[in-house]
Amino acid sequence: MPSYYDVVVQNAIPDGSDILDRPCTVRFRYQGGSHSELYPCRVTAWLDPALVRISSQVMNIEHAWRDAEGGMLTIETPAGPLHRQIAGFSRAQDKKS
């Protein structure tokens, strides 16, 4: 069963970015320069230009985003990567958009 996460980014994701409801991977880069693994996920909702909800079957993604605030989120898609600084990250209580 997937887990749902809300990611607040510093710079809004531009209109026209083809990321909604598409398979992708995410990677977290930390302020010290290290990074997480690539995690398979899907962007399930675009709640605001600077807030996206992702779902992932990988439960240990929660471990990856600890201390990631202030670091970078990379969303890898077939169209290319989106890089955004992370302002906040939380597990979503409600999976609905």
Helices and strands as residue ranges (DSSP letters): E 3-9, E 23-29, E 39-48, E 51-56, H 61-65, E 72-77, E 80-91
